[in-house]
Amino acid sequence: MRSVRHRTFASCQSWAASFADRIDAQAPCPNVLPPEVIWDPVTNPTGVRCNLTEHVRTQLGVEDDGFAPALYANDGVQYGLAALQNGTLGVDAFLDLNAGIGGYDRNGTPQAERSLANARAIGRVVETGIAAAGTGGLAFTPTIDLRTYTDNFADIHTSYWSVAMHERLVRDGADPRIHARWITAPGVNRTADALDAMEAWLTAIEADHRRGTQAEVAVRNRPAAASDGCWTSATAPKIEDLDACYAGPFPIAADPRIVAGGPVTSDVVCQTAPPEPEDYAVTFTPDQWARLQAIFPRGVCDWSLPGVGAGAEFAGPWQSYGATP
């Protein structure tokens, strides 16, 4: 990764404007819902909740109160860790940042405490395939990831998500050649080229009657037209060296969890462990170290450990949640 942060703060602002209220039980409710049917902790505790996890309650299951569990968690996350390690952020500023982060309760209300992980719910995310990974159909489905480079603007579709998806495929044992990555400069439209390349790819797969798994057949029939690459303008030739694309015209950034030491796959909820002085490239005074321990009473993220819910396995595609298959 050439950078460890969003290239512009506007990306964070765009995420907040687009989705921040989706964890709130009331705020995202549409106007078509009469106010009297919407959940309220005092006046209507059995009402309709509109937070995002209620959309997938069938997959996640429900808690004792009949509502879907929360999925967000940030316990142990050391925000700004990379900036601390490289000297951009001082120790006191790092501690101030993490002391004031807080979290959200299950209703999406801000709270002073960090949000704790719900291991059962996170396991259900894996089992049901809610989180995209290389364990299901993406392991053998030809994909052209066509992405306009908007990292310099107020847009949530930053290019590192293509990298995150690619790394998930690699981690899960899928052949990464099944996933072609195309990057274009703003205003450059390569949709027709992508459709033509995919048509050629699928036609070749259909005509291939040799032995092999679905993934093997798909990979060996990827046409040259579907190779990785980028375009810097509407008239510029395709640069087919993806590393050169990222190193030059389209540098990739990350998000706060990556800066906090998390993997590029950005799909791991960490387990925690006590902090150790040797894990830091800076020196803490005794008072600063005591404050760090107070900020993280349950420990800090140990990204070398399997994530919360890591024992769960994808249960397969076309899962049934109803009374009949």
N, C-alpha and C positions, 0 to 999 in steps of 0.2 A: 504494500500500500504506500503510495507516495505521500499520503496525508493521513491524519488521524482525526479529522473533524469535518463537519459540513463545510463546503467551500464558502458558503454565505449563511449568515444567521437567518436569512429569509427562509431557508429550507425548514428550519425549526419552527419558525412562525407559521409557515404554511401548514405543517403538520398539526400544530395547535389549532389553527383556524378551521381545519378540515375535520379533525377527528377527536380533539381533546374532550369534547362533551359526551363522547360515545360511551365513556365509562360511568357516566352519571345516570342514575335510575330514572330521573325525571326529565332532564334538559332536552334529550333528543326526541322526545315524544312528538309525533306529528300533530298538526292542528286538527286533523280529522278526529282525533280522540277527544271525547268530552273530558274536561278537566276533572269531573267527579269520578271517573274510572281510573285515573292515574294513581299509581302507588304513592302513598305518603306514610312515613313511619308512625305517625300519630293518628291521623284521621282515616287512613285507608291502607292498612298494612298488608292487605291481600289484593291490592289493586294491580294494575298493569305496570310492569317495569319495562323501560325501553332501552336499557343499556345493552351494549353489543353482545355480551355473553348470552342474553336471553334469546338472541337470534339463533343460537346454536345449542340451546338447552337440551335438545334431543341427543346431541352428540356428547355433551359434557355431563349430562345428568343434573340432578337438582340437590340442593341441600335440604336439611330437615324442614325449612320453612317453605319449601316448594319452589324456590327460585334458583336460577343457575349460579354457580360459584364465580368468584372473581378469578381472573387469570393474571392480572398484573402483579409484579413483585419486584422490589428493588433492594431488599435486605442485603447488606454486604457490598453493594455496588460502590466502588470508589470513583465517583465522578471526577474527571480531570486527572486521572492517574498518569496518563502518558505525558501530559503537560507538566506535572510535578517531576516526573522522572527525567525529562529533558531540560528542566530548568526554566521553562516558560512560566510556571506557576510556583510561587513560594509556598513553603510549608503552611504558614498561617492562613494564606488565602485558600489553599487546598482544604484545610480543616474547616474554615468558615463555610466554604461551598458545601461540603458534605454535612455539616451540622445543620444547615438550613434547608436541606432538600425535602425531608419529610416523605410523605406518601399519600395514599388514598385509602379510605375504608371501603367496605364492600359496596356501599351505595354511591361511590364516586365522590365522596366528600373529602377535601384535603384534610390531612391530619399531620401532626408533628412527628409521629412515628413512621418508620419505614414500613412498606407493605410486605407482608410475609407470603411466601409461596404456598399455594395449595397443591400438594404433590399429586393428589388423586386427579384433580382437574387437569393438571399439566400432562399427566399420563394419558388421559383421555384425548388430549390434543394429538398425541403421537398415534394412539391406537386407531383413531378415526380418520387420520390423514388431514386434519384441519391445517396443519403446518405443511407447506410444500417441502418435499424431500425427494431423495433418490430411491426411496423404498417402494414406491407405487408405480403408477403408469408413466411418470416422467422418466423412469429408467429405460424405457424402450420406445417412447414417443418422440419422433423427430420434432425438434423445436427450433425456430429461428426467433431469437430474442431481439426484436427490433426496437431500439431505444434512441429517442432524440436526446441529445446532451443538454440537459436543463440545469446542471449543477450550479450555474452562476446566477440562477433566477429563483424567485419565490415559487418553488415547485417541489412536491414531495417525491417525484419520480427520479430520484438521483441514481446515477449510473452504478453505484456500488451494489445496488440490489441485484443486478445481473451477475456480478462477481459472487455475491452471497449465494445465489441459486446455483451457480457453477460449482462452488466449493461444497455445497451440500451434496450434489451429485457425486463428486469425487469422494467425499467422506463416506457415503453410503455404498460405495463400490460400483456405481454406475459408470459406464464409459462416457467421459465428458464430451466426446465428439457428437453425442446425440443432441447436444445443446450448442447451437451456433449463436454467436453474439455479434450483432451489427450495431454500430453507433453512427449517428449522423449529426451534423451540425444543425442548429435551429434553422428551420426553413427548408431543409433538404428532405424530400419525400422519396423514400425507397420502398414504399409499400408494394408497388407493382412488381418490383424486382424480387421482393421477398416472396410474393405469391407465386411468381414464375419459378423461383428456385424450389419452393416447397412442392409445387406441382411436379417438377422433374424428380424430386426426391421420392415422393409417394408413388409415382409411376414406375420408377426403377424398383422400388420395394415390391410392388404388385407383380412385376414381371420376374422376380427372382424366386426360383423354385428350388434353390439349393438348400442343403441342410443348414441349420443354425437356429439359435434362439431369436425371438423377436428383436432383441437389442442388437445381436450380431448382424442380422439382416439389415436393420435400419442403419447401423454405422457404416457397413461396407458399401452401402448404396448412396451415401451422402455425396451429392454432386459438387464439383468444384465451385459452382455458382453459389453454393450455400456455405462456403468457407467463412471463417471469422473475418472481421475487418471493420473499417470505418471510412467515412467520407467527410472531408473537411468543407466541401462546398458542393453545389449542385453539378458543377462541371468537373470537379476534381476526380481523378481515378480512385478506385478503392485501394486503401492501404490494407494489405492482408496480414500484416504483422500486428497482432492484437497488443502485444507488449509495447510496440511503438506507438500505437493509438493511445494507450494509457499513459505512457511516458511523455508524450508530446501534446497533441491538441486536446485530448480528453482525459485529463488526470482524474483519478478516482479518489474519493474522500471516504468518509465513514459516518458513524453516528456516535452518540454519547456512550453506548455500551462498548463499542470498540475501543474508544479512548480509555474506558475503564478496565481494559485488559481482556475483554471478551473476544471470542473467535469471530472471524470474518463471516461465518455462516449466520451469525446474529439470531440464533434460535435456541440458545442455551440459557436456562435459568440456573444460576450458580448455586453450588453448595458453599458453605462458609467454613473458615478455619481461622484460628487466632493469627493476627498479623505478626510477622517476624521482621526485625530491623534489617536483616540482610536482603529482604525482598525489595528494598527501596534504594534508589541511587542517591538519595539525599540523607542528611543526618537530622534526626529529630532531637530536640532537647528533652530532658525528662518530663517537663511539663507538657510539651507538645505530644509526646508519646502517650502520656496519660490521657490526654484529650482525645487522641485517636481511638484509644480503647473504649473511652466513654461513648464516643459517637457510634462505634460498632460493637455493642455489647455481646452480640452473637458471632462476632468475627467478620472478616472481610471475604469477598469472593475468592475462592481458590479455583481458578479456571483449569487447573490440571486435574481436578476431580471430575467424575461424571456428573452431568447436570441433574437437577431435580427431575425425577420421572424418567431417568435414563434407562431404567429396566423395562419400560413399556415398549411394545413392538406394534408396528402397523398391522392391523387385522385384515388387510386386504381391501381391494376395490369393491364397489357396488354393495356396500354394507346395508343391511336392512334394519330399520328402527321401528317398524310397525308390527302389527299382529301377524302378518303373513310375510313370507320371503319376497 
